Amino acid sequence: MELELTETQSLIQKTTREFVDRAILPVAAELDRSERFPKEILAELAKLGLMGVNLPVSLGGAEAGVVAYSLAMMEVARGCASTAVTMAVTNMVGEVIAKFGTEEQRSRYVPRLTSGEYVAGSFALSEPEAGSDPGGMRTTARQDGDSWVIDGQKQWITSGSHAGVFVVWARTGDVAAGTKAISCFLVEGGTPGLKVGKKEDKMGLRASDTVSLTFEGVRVPASALLGQLNGGFKIAMMALDGGRIGIASQALGIAGAALDEAVAYAKDRKQFGQPISAFQGIQWPLADSKTELDAARLLTLRAAWLKESGQPFSKEAAMAKVYASEAAGRVVDRCLQVHGGYGFVKEFPVERHYRDVRVTRIYEGTSEIQRVVIARSVLR
Ligand SMILES: Cc1cc2nc3c(=O)[nH]c(=O)nc-3n(C[C@H](O)[C@H](O)[C@H](O)COP(=O)(O)OP(=O)(O)OC[C@H]3O[C@@H](n4cnc5c(N)ncnc54)[C@H](O)[C@@H]3O)c2cc1C
């Protein structure tokens, strides 16, 4: 067993860390306050190879693997969770196209995502009536001559106002066929009939873009079908397995930042004539937080390593995601408490971390759905 990072992994971690310290941390609070989509930061991330960490160099990626991707995601989330989720979804979209796309689809879209020509990619699975159960989706795609025509609604789509390409799931057969009649399509931003709805007014991740989408007779060529006809549901599930490693890493990055800040604050803040770090009531939550984050990190890096080495990782990714997101929630809550009243105001970043971390228990499969995935495997 080897727990050391490779040279490439250390280099990606260090490069990302330096970039986050220099270019993201100084603006993170302002991005949150102004809800400004971080276009210029995303362009810089693309230049660093971070929009395709696990994608081949031939497609513009860094070809550094899944562990490196997880480490980079932790670093970016340490700086700005909104930037991190945008990066996560773009990496996921690039990977889906690289894995399931034809040569033409791969060469058309992936280099545009990795290079930053497309500021982001979007993953359009959820619908107003189909979240945890995407098999219940209502969006349809019907064949019309040489085209597909897509009609329906998608909900909660990250980067939906900015994406150059959307991976979109739609029903291509009878409702009775359930998940066996769902296909996946690539739709370019700006395609006629694709309408972007209002931006969600979110509790956290306020600089990320989350919108609804309406598809009104959106016509795409036959070549827009990604993977097999009626084989789209499997693509979604496989993509989400990998995506969960990204969200676990995001949760770790946010909570790691909160813990560093709480430690520094506890050493600095004095009450009863001594730093509050001298009180056992402050020390123990910090100790518990460090322990839980380390455990979450090991689960997450194991899932990343399994994916990278081509082994099954679905259960491990779900375990990493549920544990890391829930541990991160506990850690950020304790870190806010360490700040006392100052944790409750926007002057200290822990207030933002508290809001940002909450969604990691919800998207890319809620905690309950991760437990369904894990239990299915345990009871098999
Ligand atoms: C900020 C943000 C960004 C997002 N980005 C994207 C995106 O880019 N693309 C995309 O496709 N989606 C995206 N989502 C959607 C996200 O994945 C869904 O919100 C999530 O899957 C839950 O679906 P839902 O909100 O419809 O909740 P529901 O599915 O309605 O769930 C409600 C509650 O019921 C529970 N529940 C449901 N089924 C079960 C069950 N079988 N057993 C036990 N409990 C259950 C859930 O865990 C939850 O607690 C995003 C969401 C948010 C908030």
The ligand as an SDF file (V2000), in Angstrom:
LIG
                    3D

 53 58  0  0  0  0  0  0  0  0999 V2000
  -27.0320   24.2150   -6.6950 C   0  0  0  0  0  0  0  0  0  0  0  0
  -27.4920   22.9880   -7.4340 C   0  0  0  0  0  0  0  0  0  0  0  0
  -26.8610   22.6270   -8.6190 C   0  0  0  0  0  0  0  0  0  0  0  0
  -27.2860   21.5120   -9.3350 C   0  0  0  0  0  0  0  0  0  0  0  0
  -26.6920   21.2330  -10.5450 N   0  0  0  0  0  0  0  0  0  0  0  0
  -27.2190   20.2430  -11.3290 C   0  0  0  0  0  0  0  0  0  0  0  0
  -26.7400   20.0580  -12.6700 C   0  0  0  0  0  0  0  0  0  0  0  0
  -25.8050   20.7200  -13.1280 O   0  0  0  0  0  0  0  0  0  0  0  0
  -27.3530   19.1190  -13.4310 N   0  0  0  0  0  0  0  0  0  0  0  0
  -28.3860   18.3550  -12.9860 C   0  0  0  0  0  0  0  0  0  0  0  0
  -28.8830   17.5300  -13.7450 O   0  0  0  0  0  0  0  0  0  0  0  0
  -28.8740   18.5200  -11.7180 N   0  0  0  0  0  0  0  0  0  0  0  0
  -28.3110   19.4450  -10.8900 C   0  0  0  0  0  0  0  0  0  0  0  0
  -28.8030   19.6390   -9.6070 N   0  0  0  0  0  0  0  0  0  0  0  0
  -29.9380   18.8440   -9.1580 C   0  0  0  0  0  0  0  0  0  0  0  0
  -29.6200   17.8800   -8.0200 C   0  0  0  0  0  0  0  0  0  0  0  0
  -28.8510   16.8100   -8.4870 O   0  0  0  0  0  0  0  0  0  0  0  0
  -30.9600   17.4570   -7.4050 C   0  0  0  0  0  0  0  0  0  0  0  0
  -31.4410   18.5730   -6.6710 O   0  0  0  0  0  0  0  0  0  0  0  0
  -30.8510   16.2380   -6.5120 C   0  0  0  0  0  0  0  0  0  0  0  0
  -30.5690   15.0960   -7.2720 O   0  0  0  0  0  0  0  0  0  0  0  0
  -32.1230   16.0020   -5.6970 C   0  0  0  0  0  0  0  0  0  0  0  0
  -33.2570   16.0780   -6.4910 O   0  0  0  0  0  0  0  0  0  0  0  0
  -34.5120   16.9760   -6.0270 P   0  0  0  0  0  0  0  0  0  0  0  0
  -33.9720   18.3090   -5.6940 O   0  0  0  0  0  0  0  0  0  0  0  0
  -35.5580   16.8820   -7.0610 O   0  0  0  0  0  0  0  0  0  0  0  0
  -35.0020   16.2960   -4.6870 O   0  0  0  0  0  0  0  0  0  0  0  0
  -35.9840   15.0590   -4.5550 P   0  0  0  0  0  0  0  0  0  0  0  0
  -35.5170   13.9420   -5.4230 O   0  0  0  0  0  0  0  0  0  0  0  0
  -37.3820   15.4940   -4.7030 O   0  0  0  0  0  0  0  0  0  0  0  0
  -35.7350   14.6260   -3.0410 O   0  0  0  0  0  0  0  0  0  0  0  0
  -36.3800   15.2460   -1.9300 C   0  0  0  0  0  0  0  0  0  0  0  0
  -35.9890   14.4690   -0.6840 C   0  0  0  0  0  0  0  0  0  0  0  0
  -36.4510   13.1090   -0.7840 O   0  0  0  0  0  0  0  0  0  0  0  0
  -35.3700   12.2180   -0.5850 C   0  0  0  0  0  0  0  0  0  0  0  0
  -35.5400   11.0020   -1.3730 N   0  0  0  0  0  0  0  0  0  0  0  0
  -35.8600   10.8980   -2.6930 C   0  0  0  0  0  0  0  0  0  0  0  0
  -35.8590    9.6060   -3.0670 N   0  0  0  0  0  0  0  0  0  0  0  0
  -35.5430    8.8820   -1.9670 C   0  0  0  0  0  0  0  0  0  0  0  0
  -35.3790    7.4850   -1.7000 C   0  0  0  0  0  0  0  0  0  0  0  0
  -35.5190    6.5670   -2.6580 N   0  0  0  0  0  0  0  0  0  0  0  0
  -35.0590    7.1080   -0.4390 N   0  0  0  0  0  0  0  0  0  0  0  0
  -34.8800    8.0370    0.5400 C   0  0  0  0  0  0  0  0  0  0  0  0
  -35.0060    9.3580    0.3480 N   0  0  0  0  0  0  0  0  0  0  0  0
  -35.3320    9.7720   -0.8910 C   0  0  0  0  0  0  0  0  0  0  0  0
  -34.1420   13.0010   -1.0310 C   0  0  0  0  0  0  0  0  0  0  0  0
  -32.9470   12.4670   -0.5300 O   0  0  0  0  0  0  0  0  0  0  0  0
  -34.4690   14.3910   -0.5010 C   0  0  0  0  0  0  0  0  0  0  0  0
  -34.1330   14.4580    0.8430 O   0  0  0  0  0  0  0  0  0  0  0  0
  -28.3490   20.7280   -8.8480 C   0  0  0  0  0  0  0  0  0  0  0  0
  -28.9670   21.0830   -7.6360 C   0  0  0  0  0  0  0  0  0  0  0  0
  -28.5680   22.1830   -6.9330 C   0  0  0  0  0  0  0  0  0  0  0  0
  -29.2810   22.5470   -5.6580 C   0  0  0  0  0  0  0  0  0  0  0  0
  1  2  1  0
  2  3  1  0
  2 52  2  0
  3  4  2  0
  4  5  1  0
  4 50  1  0
  5  6  2  0
  6  7  1  0
  6 13  1  0
  7  8  2  0
  7  9  1  0
  9 10  1  0
 10 11  2  0
 10 12  1  0
 12 13  2  0
 13 14  1  0
 14 15  1  0
 14 50  1  0
 15 16  1  0
 16 17  1  0
 16 18  1  0
 18 19  1  0
 18 20  1  0
 20 21  1  0
 20 22  1  0
 22 23  1  0
 23 24  1  0
 24 25  2  0
 24 26  1  0
 24 27  1  0
 27 28  1  0
 28 29  2  0
 28 30  1  0
 28 31  1  0
 31 32  1  0
 32 33  1  0
 33 34  1  0
 33 48  1  0
 34 35  1  0
 35 36  1  0
 35 46  1  0
 36 37  1  0
 36 45  1  0
 37 38  2  0
 38 39  1  0
 39 40  1  0
 39 45  2  0
 40 41  1  0
 40 42  2  0
 42 43  1  0
 43 44  2  0
 44 45  1  0
 46 47  1  0
 46 48  1  0
 48 49  1  0
 50 51  2  0
 51 52  1  0
 52 53  1  0
M  END
$$$$
